[in-house]
Amino acid sequence: MLKILKSWFDRYLSDEEAVILLAIFGGGLFFIVSWGDILAPVIASIILAYVLQGLISYLKAKGVNHIVAIYSSYLLFLGAVVGFFFSIMPLVWRQLSALIRDMPAIVTKLKRMVFELQEEYSTLITLQELDTIIQKLTTEMAKFGQWMLSLSLESLPVFITAMIYLIVV
């Protein structure tokens, strides 16, 4: 066993550049894991700055003044973020509220369809078994509704934190 470990060590860690690279990766991973929550806005801002720098360079190559290129790219970014929040988020919210509002009608229609299938194929499933399945389904749907409500309430601090990070970035 010791011979196998020694050969593995000699094969992969005999090169000092590989050891340095491993130490850098290990230190970086430890740093991000331990300080990741605090550094999230900093990392996000670095990524956004890198992405927006490409747009600034493109605008400068087209002959636009440096300051105008910076402000233009910043306004474009802010416009995209505001556009996302005022177009996509309300749409998602309306769809989710429509799903919750229509859930009883969906369950009623599903029950009717299942009972129609039971009448056609009464030899496969009895009425008592079908009632048991529907009761379990109703119980699970109620649990799902409670879970969705608790999830939406629990995600409120995460949403607020994301908004603060967005402002900081």
Secondary structure, DSSP 8 states (H G I E B T S, - for coil): -HHHHHHHHHHHHSSHHHHHHHHHHHHHHHHHHHHHHHHHHHHHHHHHHHHHHHHHHHHHHTT--HHHHHHHHHHHHHHHHHHIIIIIHHHHHHHHHHHHHHHHHHHHHHHHHHHHHHHHTTTTS-HHHHHHHHHHHHHHHHHHHHHHHHHHHHHHHHHHHHHHHHHH-
